[in-house]
Amino acid sequence: MHGGVTGKAGDSLPMSILYNSSLVDRIDARGKLRRLSYMNNKSRARLIHLLISKSMAEALLITAVAVGFYFATTNPNLRGVLDQADNTSITGWAVDESNPAARVEVQLFIDDRFAGDAMADQYRPDVRQAKRAPDDWHGFAFTTPQLSTGDHQARIYAVHANGAGTRRTLQLIGKPYRFRISQ
């Protein structure tokens, strides 16, 4: 909708009327904003309810995407423990409780640096005795690499492949293990 306004010298300036969600604005040719009328309380309340509903729908959508991503990239049935680390070896066990007969591929990180990978397929009778697996072959052992003197932190991650096998992710097994290398 266009109208005209008389300027200083008597010339007619074009006007634009913009209808937005909260008020009706008029912008003249000089770019000056002139407010014509405000929304009534009922319209304002409807707008507020609409914006709140939109925000809730967006939050639910983001939550659904996050939950879907979590289940696509993790395996909630992976269990294990890194139970020993020193200057000679790092040991523990890992089991996929959804498929306890399978062996789990694990990767070792020391001080956030990749240090090696292996299959959790070594003899660990305590895993079967704890009823975590039907057999005794779910342990892993790494030779500790050359490290500087001082405190270090080891982490074991299970390698998890998605259903199609096209994407592999790492999932932390147990808690990080702190250990010290002495001279």
N, C-alpha and C positions, 0 to 999 in steps of 0.2 A: 504494500500500500504506500503510495507516495502522496505527499502534499507539498505545500510551499510555505515559506516563512520569509517575511521581509527582512532584509539585511540592513546595515547601516546606511548604505547609499540608496536604499529603496529597491535594490535588485532582489528578485525572488530566488531563494536558495532551495534546492530540492531537499526533501526530508524522507527518511526511511523509518518505518515502524517495524520493530523487531518484537516478536512474541517469544519470550523464553519461559522457562518453567516457573519463575518466581515473580516476574513483573513484566509489564509492557514498557519497552524503552523506545525512545525516539532519538535517532542520531542524525544531526544535520550535516550539511556538506562540509563543514569545518571539522567534523569528527567529534563534535561536542555531544555528550550523552545527556539526554533530557528524559527524566523519568515521568511517565504519564500517570500510571496507576499501579497500585500494589494488589497482590492477591488477597482475597478475603480469608478469614480464619479457616473455613471449611476446606477450601482448596489447598491452603498451606498444610493442614493436617493430613490430607490425602497424599500430598507430595512427600511429607515426612514418612508416612507409613510405607509408601512405595519405595523410597530410598532404603529404609530399614529392611524391607523384604528383599530387595535386590542384594543388599550386603549379606544377608543370611544365606541366600541362594548361592552367592559366590563363595562364601566360606564352606558350605556343604560340598560344592563342586571341588574345591581345592582339597578338602579332606578326602573325598573319594579318590581323587587322582593320587594323592600321597599313599593311601592304603593300598591301592592297586599296584603302585610302584614298589612298595615294600614287599608285597607277596610275590611279585614277579622277579625280584632280585635277591630274595633271601629264602632260606630254608629253616623254618622254625624248629625242625627236628634234629638239627645238628647239635651234638653235645661233645664236650671234651674238656681237657684240662692240660695246661702246661705245668707240670708238677716239679720240675727240677731244671736248674740252669747254673752252670759254673764255668770254670776256665777250660774244661775238657768236653763237656757234652750238655745238650739240651734235650729233655725227654718229656713225653706226655702221651695222651691218647685222644682219639677222635672217633665218633660213631654217628652215623646217620640213622636215627631211631625209626625213620619211616622205611628204611631198607637196611636193617642191621647186618645183613650178610655181606653187603658191599663194603669196599674199602674207600676211605675218604682221602682225597688228595689235599695235602696241607703245604703251606708256605711259611717259612720262618722269616721274621723281620727283627733285626736288632737295631735299636736306636733309630727306628723308622727307615731303615735301609734293608732292602732285600738281601737275605743271607743264604737262601736255599729252598728247595722244594723236595717233597718226598710223598710216598703213599703211607698212610697209617696202617701198616700191615705187619708190624712186628709183635712178637709174643708179649702179651700183657694179660695174665690170668685174672688179675683183679677186676678187669672190665667185665668179664663173664660172671665172676662171683658177685659183682654188684648188680647183676641182671640188666646190664646195659646192652649186651650183645650175646648172640647164641654161641660164639666161639671166642678163643683167646687171642685173636690176631688183629688188634686195633691200636697198637702202640706205634709211636714214631720216635726216632732218635736222630739228632743232628750232632755232628762234631762242631764244637764251638770254633768259629773262625778266629784268626789273630785279632785281638782287641787291645786297645790301650788300657793302661792301669786306671781303675776308677769304677764308678757306678755305671751300669748299663741296664737296658730294659729290653726284654724279649717278648715278642707277640707271635702267636700262631693263628693263622687264618686258614679256614677251609675254603677250597675252591668250589663254588656252586655254579652249576650250569643251568640256564633256564630250560623250560620244557622242550624247546626246539633245538637246544644245544648251540645256538648261535651267539649267545652272550654268556660270558663267564664273569662272576663277581667274587670278591673275597669277603668272607664273613668271619669276624673275630670269634675265636674259640676260647672260652674261659676268660680269665683276666690277664692283663700284662704281668710279667714276672720280672721283678727287679733283682739284680745280682751284682756282685762286686768282683772285679778282677784285681788280685793282689800281685805284688812284684815277686 
